[in-house]
Amino acid sequence: MPLPPQLVGPSARRRPGFPWVAPTWPTGVERPPVSRGLGADFETDWARSPAARVAREVVLNAVIRPAVNVVATPAVAGLDRLVGAEPPVIFVANHASHLDAPLLLTSVPERFRRRMAVAGAADYFFDRRLKGVISALALGAVPIERTSVSRRSLHSLEELIADDWSVIIFPEGGRTPDGWGREFKAGAAYLATKAAVPVVPVHIQGSRLVWRKGGRIRRAPTAVTFGTPVQPGGTLSDARALARAMEVAVEVLADEQASDWWSARQRAAAGSSPALTGPESGAWRRAWALERRQRERRRPRRHWPDL
């Protein structure tokens, strides 16, 4: 029986359904997140192709290295400790500036740099398409989730290591907000134990003076000090124990850079190396202690005993 004319209108006409329009989603069923190819889903395999590696080497030598030398004038030490080490390895370093990755990439020996990936924060370096492309091409960065433990991120790095790629990881998870370091997270240590590769501790000094968080770039001297590779196993089979050993190794390197090799080793043997995390006190006390530490490091260092 036809409807009365007054009930016939646009709302009563038949509307096209699937596949002409998107299908409906059942009420009460959680909808999976839509992947936009950004963040942790950003694809970086193309950045490790032979052509991309050649382009990255050109960018590093023609653009990044000259720029780093101009603004940071890095002094590199400890390369002799890497003489017997062969890739792949995991470089772990303190993190105070966006300059840290370029500093490391231009300081490591060429045999590591040829196949080197940098663990980059997925929510920062890969939140936009252009930024992700530049990060992957120029630095060899791969997206890593830092806000939560991600097995997918660790698995992607494990696959790179299995393919003879060395990795740079900043275990603090982000740049220091006040100049002092933060406790090392166990992700890098877990990866090292899982992949059974050595960990090379690195201390970077002065990069925050060049480019601090939220600040402008200015010229200042920097120092990159490499430590002796640490092999997982034995008492360091546990990821937490290895993470603490990595943090202590970087603390000793920081002490070595601030004083001298012998004094730093004496304090390391006594378990009294200055902590990277600074004093546990208020913000003003931490700022004062950091200024005092930096002032002492600017003084000429003596490498011989007083007579």
C-alpha positions in Angstrom: 0.0 0.0 0.0 1.6 3.3 -1.0 2.4 5.9 1.7 0.3 9.0 1.9 1.8 11.9 -0.1 2.4 13.9 3.1 4.8 11.2 4.4 6.9 10.9 1.3 10.0 13.1 1.4 13.7 13.1 1.1 14.1 11.2 4.4 12.0 8.4 3.1 14.0 7.9 -0.1 16.2 4.9 -0.3 19.9 5.8 0.4 22.8 3.9 -1.2 24.5 1.4 1.0 27.8 -0.6 1.0 29.9 -0.7 -1.2 28.9 2.8 -2.4 29.5 4.2 1.1 31.6 3.2 4.1 30.2 0.3 6.1 28.7 0.9 9.5 30.5 -0.3 12.6 28.6 -2.4 15.2 27.7 -0.7 18.4 29.7 -1.9 21.4 32.7 -3.2 19.3 35.9 -1.3 19.8 37.1 0.3 16.6 40.9 -0.3 15.9 43.1 2.7 15.6 43.5 4.0 12.1 47.1 3.8 10.9 48.2 7.0 9.2 51.8 5.9 8.5 53.1 8.3 11.2 54.7 7.8 14.6 55.7 4.2 15.3 54.0 3.2 12.0 56.4 5.3 9.9 58.1 3.1 7.3 61.9 3.5 7.2 63.1 0.5 5.2 63.7 2.7 2.2 66.2 4.7 4.2 68.5 1.7 4.4 68.6 1.0 0.7 72.0 1.4 -1.0 70.9 4.6 -2.7 69.7 6.1 0.6 72.9 5.1 2.4 75.0 6.9 -0.3 72.8 10.0 0.0 73.1 9.9 3.8 76.9 9.7 3.6 77.0 12.7 1.3 74.7 14.6 3.7 76.8 13.7 6.7 80.1 14.7 5.1 79.0 17.7 3.2 76.4 19.3 5.5 76.2 17.8 9.0 79.9 17.3 9.8 80.9 20.9 8.7 77.9 22.3 10.7 78.9 20.3 13.8 82.5 21.4 13.6 81.5 25.0 13.3 79.0 25.2 16.3 80.4 22.4 18.5 84.1 21.9 17.8 84.0 18.3 19.2 87.0 16.7 20.9 86.7 13.0 20.5 88.5 10.6 22.9 88.5 6.9 23.6 88.5 5.6 20.0 91.4 3.3 20.9 89.0 1.4 23.1 87.0 0.4 20.0 90.0 -1.1 18.1 89.0 -4.7 18.7 85.2 -4.1 18.4 83.4 -5.0 15.2 79.8 -4.2 14.2 77.1 -4.7 15.1 77.2 -3.0 18.5 74.8 -0.8 20.5 76.1 2.7 21.4 74.4 4.1 24.5 74.9 7.8 25.6 73.5 10.5 27.8 71.1 12.8 26.1 71.0 16.6 26.5 70.4 17.9 23.0 69.2 17.2 19.5 72.9 17.7 18.6 73.8 14.4 20.3 72.9 12.2 17.4 74.8 14.2 14.8 77.8 14.4 17.2 77.9 10.6 17.5 77.3 9.9 13.8 80.3 12.1 12.9 82.5 10.8 15.7 82.1 7.0 15.4 84.6 5.1 13.2 83.6 4.6 9.6 83.2 0.8 10.0 80.2 1.4 12.3 78.8 4.4 10.5 78.4 2.6 7.2 75.5 0.6 8.7 74.2 2.8 11.6 70.6 3.4 12.8 69.5 5.9 15.4 66.6 5.1 17.7 64.4 8.2 17.4 61.3 9.1 19.4 58.3 8.2 17.3 56.1 10.9 18.7 58.6 13.6 17.9 60.7 12.8 14.8 58.0 11.0 13.0 54.8 13.0 13.9 54.9 14.6 10.4 55.7 13.2 7.0 58.4 15.6 6.0 60.1 15.5 9.4 60.1 11.7 9.3 61.6 11.6 5.8 64.4 14.0 6.8 65.2 12.1 10.0 65.3 8.7 8.3 67.4 9.9 5.4 69.8 12.3 7.1 70.3 10.4 10.4 69.2 6.9 9.6 66.6 7.3 12.4 64.0 4.6 13.1 60.8 5.3 15.1 60.8 4.0 18.7 58.0 4.4 21.2 59.3 6.0 24.3 56.1 6.5 26.3 55.5 2.8 26.8 57.4 -0.5 26.5 56.9 -1.6 22.9 57.9 -5.1 21.9 57.4 -4.1 18.3 60.0 -1.3 18.6 62.5 -3.6 20.2 61.8 -6.3 17.6 62.5 -3.9 14.8 65.8 -3.0 16.3 66.6 -6.6 16.9 66.0 -7.3 13.2 68.4 -4.5 12.3 71.1 -5.8 14.5 70.6 -9.3 13.1 71.3 -7.7 9.7 74.6 -6.2 11.0 73.4 -2.7 11.7 74.7 -0.9 14.7 72.3 1.2 16.7 72.6 4.4 18.7 70.2 4.5 21.7 69.7 7.2 24.3 68.5 5.2 27.3 67.2 8.2 29.2 64.3 8.3 26.8 64.5 12.1 26.1 66.6 15.2 26.5 67.4 16.4 30.0 65.0 19.2 31.2 67.5 20.8 33.6 71.0 19.7 32.5 71.2 16.7 34.8 70.8 13.2 33.5 68.0 10.7 34.2 68.1 7.1 35.2 68.7 4.7 32.2 65.8 2.7 31.1 66.2 -1.0 30.5 65.2 -1.1 26.8 68.7 -0.9 25.4 70.0 -3.4 27.9 67.2 -5.8 27.1 68.0 -5.5 23.4 71.7 -6.1 24.0 71.0 -9.3 26.0 68.4 -10.5 23.5 70.7 -9.8 20.5 73.9 -10.8 22.4 75.9 -7.8 21.1 78.3 -5.5 23.0 77.2 -2.2 24.4 79.6 0.8 24.0 79.0 3.5 26.6 79.5 7.1 25.4 79.5 10.3 27.3 78.7 13.6 25.5 79.7 16.8 27.2 78.6 20.3 26.3 75.9 19.6 23.7 73.3 21.3 25.9 75.3 24.5 25.8 75.1 24.4 22.0 71.4 23.5 21.7 69.4 23.1 24.8 65.8 22.0 24.9 63.7 25.0 23.9 66.7 27.2 23.2 68.6 28.6 20.2 71.8 27.2 18.7 75.0 28.9 19.8 78.6 28.0 19.6 80.3 26.1 22.4 82.9 23.3 22.7 81.8 19.7 23.1 83.5 16.4 24.0 82.6 12.9 23.0 84.2 10.1 25.0 83.9 6.4 24.1 84.2 3.7 26.7 85.2 0.1 26.6 82.5 -2.2 25.1 80.5 -4.1 27.7 79.5 -7.7 26.8 76.2 -9.0 28.2 76.4 -12.3 30.1 77.4 -13.6 33.5 76.4 -11.1 36.2 75.1 -8.8 33.4 72.6 -11.3 32.0 69.8 -9.4 33.6 68.6 -6.4 31.7 68.3 -4.2 34.8 71.8 -5.1 36.0 73.2 -4.3 32.5 71.3 -1.0 32.4 72.8 0.0 35.7 76.3 -1.1 34.5 75.8 1.1 31.4 74.8 4.1 33.5 77.8 3.6 35.8 80.1 3.3 32.8 78.8 6.6 31.3 79.3 8.2 34.8 82.9 7.1 34.9 83.4 8.6 31.4 81.9 11.9 32.5 84.3 11.9 35.5 87.2 11.1 33.2 86.4 14.0 30.9 86.0 16.4 33.9 89.2 15.3 35.7 91.6 12.7 34.3 91.7 8.9 33.6 93.5 7.9 36.8 91.4 9.9 39.2 88.2 8.7 37.5 89.3 5.1 37.8 90.1 5.5 41.5 86.7 6.9 42.2 85.1 4.2 40.1 86.9 1.5 42.1 85.7 3.1 45.3 82.1 3.4 43.9 82.2 7.2 44.3 81.9 8.4 40.8 79.7 11.6 40.5 76.2 10.6 39.5 74.8 11.8 36.2 71.4 12.4 37.8 72.7 15.1 40.2 71.6 15.8 43.8 68.1 14.8 44.9 66.9 18.2 46.0 64.9 21.2 44.9 65.2 22.9 41.5 67.3 25.8 42.8 69.7 23.4 44.5 70.1 21.3 41.3 70.6 24.5 39.2 73.3 25.8 41.6 75.1 22.4 41.7 75.0 22.2 37.9 76.5 25.7 37.5 79.2 24.8 39.9 80.0 21.6 38.1 80.2 23.4 34.7 82.4 26.1 36.2 84.8 23.6 37.6 85.0 21.8 34.2 85.9 25.1 32.5 89.0 25.3 34.7 92.4 24.0 33.3 92.8 20.3 34.2 95.9 18.9 35.8 97.1 15.5 34.7 100.0 15.2 37.1 100.2 15.1 40.9 101.2 18.1 42.9 104.8 18.3 43.9 
